[in-house]
Amino acid sequence: MAETIAVERIPTVVADGVHITYTVQGAWKAGRGGATAALGRILSRTRSGPRAAPPGTRTVHAVKGVSFAAYKGEAIGLIGSNGSGKSTLLKAVAGLLPPSEGRIYTHGQPSLLGVNAALMGDLTGERNVILGGLAMGMSREQIQERYQDIVDFSGINEKGDFISLPMRTYSSGMGARLRFSIAAAKSHDVLLIDEALATGDARFQRRSQERIARLREQAGTVFLVSHSNGAIRETCDRALWLEAGRLLMDGPAGEVVDAYEAHTRKK
């Protein structure tokens, strides 16, 4: 009888009963701007103490008791309707939002790549490649070796020498493609991608999916938030379905996307 050899699964991210809440500041009523609004804020603090919430403030319970374990070599898609808590959960895994309840454990350093991630708008694309590489822990020698591949992969120079122009002259799609190219130039323990694959043409999306597959082969874990169910099917082998902050389903990507699409059609 053949002996079965168990393959060790190494967890990279463990979420244990995670709740995330944050406060949203409401706007002051129209016609009460400037000095009047400032005086109102001072009076409010005087009456109620420094910790009193201003009028219109509300607490959002964005993630509610989510638990899962992610392992090396997995690509995990996060799906759900707008406001379901996908991006909030991603930021918590990256360490940018502390859970109000529960814990998140990570092995290695998570790297968050978002379409809205800050870039130095007044600096050229070339300088941003260097600074972005340094921020990810690459040496200047490594950046120099991979620089041309980053630029070629992003495709931003295909219609001109845009890499030498300030980032503020780029379209949102060009900036997102360059961000992804910088992040994908090195291996990551955990790479968190928020809607980056929604930008660019079909050719860039195919290149991105191939690069994610390579990152997984290098023993990394990839999380992908996307409104494109096709991107989740093609890129991920597992998916988490969040709705109103709760984890409704965790399983093979195709099965989870099918269930989500069936649910959406019923609405």
Secondary structure, 3 states (H helix, E strand, C coil): CCCCCCCCCCEEEEEEEEEEEEEECCCCCCCCCHHHHHHHHHHHHHHHCCCCCCCCCEEEEEEEEEEEEEECCCEEEEECCCCCCHHHHHHHHCCCCCCCEEEEEECCCEEEEECCCCCCCCCEHHHHHHHHHHHCCCCHHHHHHHHHHHHHHHCCCCCCCHHHCEHHHCCHHHHHHHHHHHHCCCCCCEEEEECHHHCCCHHHHHHHHHHHHHHHHCCCEEEEECCCHHHHHHHCCEEEEEECCEEEEEEEHHHHHHHHHHHHHHC
